[in-house]
Each structure stands twice: as C-alpha cells, then as structure tokens.
C-alpha cells in the first residue's frame, strides 16, 4: 500500500513509522528543510533550546507509542521534574507543585490551610474521570458520528461536566482563587481559555500530579533525529523542501500528490499540516474554526545560570481574567500578562557552553494577523523587565543573544491564523465535534495532527497517529482478504 504523508510533524512521523513497520511503502513530503514540525530547536553559538513544546506529559503513553514505532526507551532519557513547577502570584505567594502527594499536601497546608481535603477530593474524583475519559474519548475515534452518541458516552460527558468551563469546575473543589488559577491555567498548554474551555480538560492538571511532568534530556526536539533514523532504516522515502501543491482528485478518491507540477501516484494520502490550512491542498472549501491562542516567545542565550529557578515556572499577572479577555475576547495585547518560563539548563548542562544557560519565556497572546508585531519592542522589553523584577536578576545584562517568535512567524510557518496549538479546545471543537482522521468524503484521504481528534500536545497527537495507523492497517488487511477471496 503506497502511502504519502504530507508534512513531517510528530503525527506524520509516527504514522509513517507504524505503517512502514507493517510493510507499507511510505513517502513523506515536507515543505521545510528538516523534519519535526513544531518539535525543533533554536540554536546559536553553542546554545540550543526547544522552539516549541517543553512540558512532557503522559510519559507512559509517549514511551508506549515510541516503542511501538521502534524507538526503545534506552535511546532517550526522560528526567522527572521534581518539583513539577512553581506558580508565583502577585501577592508574593509562590505555590510549588510537588511530585508526591505527601509533599503536595504539606505545601497546601503551609500556604492554604483548610484546602488539603479539597485537593484529596480533586485527585480522587479526577482519577475516576481520567479513566472514564481515556476509554470514552482518548482511545476512540468518531469518524462515524453516530458511534459517539451512545448512552454510555452521554453519561460520560455528564460525569465529566463537559457543559462547565474548566475554571468553574475547578472552583467547585478549591475556595482560594489562587488554587483555582493553579488548577485551571493548564488549558493554556493547548491554547484554550480556562474561563471557557470545557471541564474535560481538567484531566490535564490531574495528570500532572498523577503521572508526573518530565523533560527529555537534550530537549524535546532531540526525539526527531531518533525518529528520522528509524524512518530511514525502515525504508521510508523522505522528501525535504517539497511542498505539496494539491491532491490529484478523481471522483471520491485521490490519485496522489502534486509537487512541482508533477503527479506522484499513491494509494492513500495522510495530511499532517495544521488541518484548517489543508483545505486548499485537498481542494476543499475552507471552513472557519476558532483558532487557539498564540504565543509571544523569547529564546535567550545567557552568560550565566539561574540555578535557583526551577525548570518550569509561571509568573502570574495581577488579573488572569483580564489577560484572558485581552487574548480571547478583545484580541489585544495584554497589559499585565502571565509569563511562563522554561529554564532547562538547571538539569541539562548540554544545552549551553559551560557556565552559561538558555531560557525560554512565553506569553499567551491573540492569534490572527491584525497586530503589527514588528512594532512591539516595548512589550518584549516589558517581559524582560518583569522577569528581572521576579528574580532573574540583571537578566538584560546577562543576555548574549535573544530571538523573538511572534504570531506572524507561526502563521508564516503554516499554523492556522497564527494559533500555536491547532484549533481551540472548545466544547464544539472537542471529541466528536473535532475533525476526525477521515475528515473529507474522499475514501483514501486522512489527517493527523493537533487540530485532529483527540487533540493537541505531543503524546496526544501521537495517540491520534496510532489510531489512524491502526485503522489503515486494519483497512489494508480487509482489502487483502477481499482480493484473495
């Protein structure tokens, strides 16, 4: 079965490996000069830092799918983050999320006395919801929409409070607004507004405690060379700097892909670009989706280390609600934003010259092309100034180089409306309502990626790739049996 994969992001790479291991002939067409998509590095003068994803969630899922794809756990190292991360509130409180229940309860008792039992209840009840949600949604696909509307799934949605926002749901457990922030901000990991993203995404803060947060030694993007090596060993043909212009369509099928005005024939095609932007390639009318939020990202090469800061930190502004309104409602630059920092050099000295370090700062900002980001140096300077005030002392003086990535860069890279995480995790863009792996009426055109069910985040996209590969392998077996009978 000859299969073309359009795009070399993590979803496309995993799909290619799983199919090639089962005897499929696979070609990857990637418009850039390297594989990996959002899994990439910013590199300069001996410094290296992840450009995109940094937080490794669901480590067992990641390991299981990599193993199935032919990447053994001995080929990479996952380092558990302990503590998970710090959240710095504007009143001077720093809440640290710990790796064990005992330590977490001690932290809550110290800062938020009386909330200990609420945390226990949150973890106990969310454990049941996680098991329910994984079976009902994460491990199933809904190409046939009727498969979703069972009494079992409807009851699952009700139990998971899908009609409530993540923040409203979390507030039924915790009384202190700072804890409500601490257990609802995770919707921002996938570009969602905690004030409107459905409560099903509360499984993310539960999973952080239950399964841990990890770091891939060498950076998340260090997985890409391992995947590329395995692809080459499996005989997958990799075409770099080859943008697919469109599919060749005949009736309800594709005959292959057109690259540089030339037709490459294939039995089936998997689209791995950001899905809303694939409509042109698939020769379909563009459909409007709600994009995820975007990010203003600062990558810094520093002359020194900040060893007193943890790997992951959140510096909250004075009003998270106003920040979210600016990003999601008014589509304006936030005045007093929350900032996430990634400081991996404290556990991985390989990322910078000796005695030096790298730092990554992220601010959620609106998606869309309506803001002139070339004229926002004051905003960038304000982020650096805030970090200096929050404990990265004399940061500006310690900068050897800085690179800024804006929503314009994300849009130019091919991300829908410059959103950093695919389409937004809203209720009617989740589960059965999200594009599925067979999104068109074409019989042999499929899709994988952050905008496709089950959604964004590296392990979740990998799970989507596995479900697609399983389907294509099963479909091929059925066709083979039919030919032989």
Secondary structure, DSSP 8 states (H G I E B T S, - for coil): -EEEEE--BHHHHHHHHHHHTTT-EEEEEESSSSSBTT--EEEETTEEEESS---B--HHHHHHHHHHTT--GGGS-EEE-SS-EEEE-TTS-EEEE-SSHHHHHHHHHHHSTT-HHHHHHHHHHHHHHHHHHIIIIIT---SSGGGT--HHHHHHHHHTTTTSBHHHHHTTT--SHHHHHHTTGGGGGGT--TTTSBGGGGHHHHHHHHH--EEETT-GGGHHHHHHHHHHHTT-EEEET--EEEEEEETTEEEEEEETTEEEE-SEEEE-S-GGGGTTTTT-------B--EEEEEEEEESS--TTS-SEEEE--S-HHHHHIIIIII----SS--EEEE-GGGT-GGGSSTT-EEEEEEEEE--SS-S-GGG-HHHHHHHHHHHHHTT-TTHHHHEEEEEEE-HHHHHHHT-GGG-SSSB---GGGSGGGSB-SS-SS-TTEEE-STTBTT-SSHHHHHHHHHHHHHHHHHHHHHHHHHHH-
